Amino acid sequence: MSNRSAEAAEPGQSRAPNDLRAFWMPFTANRQFKQAPRMFVGADGMHYTTSDGRRVLDGTAGLWCCNAGHCRPRITQAIQRQAAEMDYAPAFQMGHPKAFELANRLVDIAPEGLDHAFFCNSGSEAVETALKIAIAYQRAIGQGARTRLIGRERGYHGVNFGGISVGGIVTNRKWFGTLLAGVDHLPHTHLPAKNLFSRGQPEHGADLADELERIVTLHDASTIAAVIVEPVAGS
Ligand SMILES: Cc1ncc(COP(=O)(O)O)c(C=O)c1O
């Protein structure tokens, strides 16, 4: 199937790609999208521009990646400057001063006890890395029996095997076999009838956290490596 609707675009103008088959889009109904594509070709501040010239308010900040706004000149210039100075340096046995500077700045604003930064390319990779660090840490301190991971129903922790295992989104899990072994799940907190607006701490919900005690007792505390939950449920 191809879409050639933009073939008439003027030279120098953005044009929609005329064949949409090759790009297998994530989390998207591909056939439907390709029958009626919605293309963004530009962005500025809090708006996108579509291929047919409309401005669209970006209510999700580029799925949470562009929270400072799109195409901000200071950010664009910083990216351009760095690409011209040094585009990439390996981090294996070699260093680059700005990576250390960024780690220090992150640690300075992080809560007490979060003293190190490990850089990843995505939330999914960060979650896999966090799970691996948790299990390896237990082994390194002589508690190698602590291998179990506890997540939460409906939780989202990315798209890789560890993340979908501790995550609780059924449609992201059911296709991929047995996933990681030794994972259990807390009950989810999506209870619309109870989660109506309330001031301060709501009266219900503590029992959902107490479920952690039950799960830990079931498996015995000596087998638990880590618990992972979203502080604010998003996806
Ligand atoms: C809590 C949480 N963990 C992990 C991820 C995965 O991040 P990414 O989409 O960058 O792989 C997300 C993304 O929405 C998230 O909200």
Ligand as a Chemical Component Dictionary entry (heavy atoms), coordinates in Angstrom:
data_LIG
# 
_chem_comp.id                   LIG 
_chem_comp.type                 NON-POLYMER 
_chem_comp.pdbx_formal_charge   0 
_chem_comp.three_letter_code    LIG 
# 
loop_
_chem_comp_atom.comp_id 
_chem_comp_atom.atom_id 
_chem_comp_atom.alt_atom_id 
_chem_comp_atom.type_symbol 
_chem_comp_atom.charge 
_chem_comp_atom.model_Cartn_x 
_chem_comp_atom.model_Cartn_y 
_chem_comp_atom.model_Cartn_z 
_chem_comp_atom.pdbx_ordinal 
LIG C1 C1 C 0 7.288  4.480 34.290 1  
LIG C2 C2 C 0 7.876  4.223 32.941 2  
LIG N1 N1 N 0 8.861  3.330 32.810 3  
LIG C3 C3 C 0 9.408  3.048 31.589 4  
LIG C4 C4 C 0 8.977  3.698 30.452 5  
LIG C5 C5 C 0 9.590  3.351 29.114 6  
LIG O1 O1 O 0 10.269 4.419 28.560 7  
LIG P1 P1 P 0 10.666 4.461 27.016 8  
LIG O2 O2 O 0 9.403  4.695 26.268 9  
LIG O3 O3 O 0 11.628 5.625 26.944 10 
LIG O4 O4 O 0 11.331 3.162 26.659 11 
LIG C6 C6 C 0 7.973  4.664 30.539 12 
LIG C7 C7 C 0 7.503  5.358 29.326 13 
LIG O5 O5 O 0 6.458  5.910 29.269 14 
LIG C8 C8 C 0 7.390  4.923 31.808 15 
LIG O6 O6 O 0 6.390  5.820 31.934 16 
# 
loop_
_chem_comp_bond.comp_id 
_chem_comp_bond.atom_id_1 
_chem_comp_bond.atom_id_2 
_chem_comp_bond.value_order 
_chem_comp_bond.pdbx_ordinal 
LIG C1 C2 SING 1  
LIG C2 N1 SING 2  
LIG C2 C8 DOUB 3  
LIG N1 C3 DOUB 4  
LIG C3 C4 SING 5  
LIG C4 C5 SING 6  
LIG C4 C6 DOUB 7  
LIG C5 O1 SING 8  
LIG O1 P1 SING 9  
LIG P1 O2 DOUB 10 
LIG P1 O3 SING 11 
LIG P1 O4 SING 12 
LIG C6 C7 SING 13 
LIG C6 C8 SING 14 
LIG C7 O5 DOUB 15 
LIG C8 O6 SING 16 
# 
